[in-house]
Amino acid sequence: MENKEFREKFDKEYQNLCIGEQVARARHKAILTQDTLVNRIKNNKTLPIKI
């Protein structure tokens, strides 16, 4: 990954993937559907999620 622009884009996408996996694990642990999570986020700006 000598190309700086490629590396930066790759790193950003990798971070997005890691965040998505953390959200999925937390949602699974809390037994929440995707729709339930979305509704909670819309209705509560300080949604506490323990990971």
C-alpha positions as CSV (number, residue, x, y, z in Angstrom):
1,M,0.0,0.0,0.0
2,E,2.5,2.5,-1.1
3,N,-0.1,4.8,-2.7
4,K,-1.0,7.3,0.0
5,E,-4.5,8.1,-1.3
6,F,-5.4,4.4,-1.6
7,R,-4.1,3.7,1.9
8,E,-6.2,6.6,3.4
9,K,-9.4,5.4,1.6
10,F,-8.7,1.8,2.7
11,D,-8.1,2.8,6.3
12,K,-11.3,4.8,6.3
13,E,-13.3,1.9,4.9
14,Y,-11.7,-0.5,7.4
15,Q,-12.7,1.8,10.3
16,N,-16.3,1.9,9.0
17,L,-16.3,-1.9,8.8
18,C,-15.1,-2.2,12.4
19,I,-17.7,0.3,13.6
20,G,-20.4,-1.6,11.8
21,E,-19.3,-4.9,13.4
22,Q,-19.3,-3.4,16.8
23,V,-22.9,-2.0,16.3
24,A,-24.0,-5.4,15.0
25,R,-22.5,-7.2,18.1
26,A,-24.0,-4.7,20.5
27,R,-27.4,-5.0,18.8
28,H,-27.3,-8.8,18.9
29,K,-26.2,-8.8,22.6
30,A,-29.1,-6.5,23.4
31,I,-31.5,-8.6,21.3
32,L,-32.6,-5.6,19.2
33,T,-33.8,-5.7,15.6
34,Q,-32.3,-3.2,13.2
35,D,-35.7,-1.4,13.1
36,T,-35.9,-1.2,16.9
37,L,-32.3,0.2,17.0
38,V,-33.2,2.8,14.3
39,N,-36.3,3.9,16.2
40,R,-34.4,4.2,19.5
41,I,-31.7,6.3,17.8
42,K,-34.4,8.6,16.2
43,N,-36.1,9.1,19.5
44,N,-33.2,9.3,21.9
45,K,-30.0,11.3,21.1
46,T,-28.2,9.8,24.1
47,L,-28.8,6.1,23.4
48,P,-26.5,4.1,25.8
49,I,-25.0,1.1,24.1
50,K,-22.5,-1.0,26.1
51,I,-20.0,-2.8,24.0
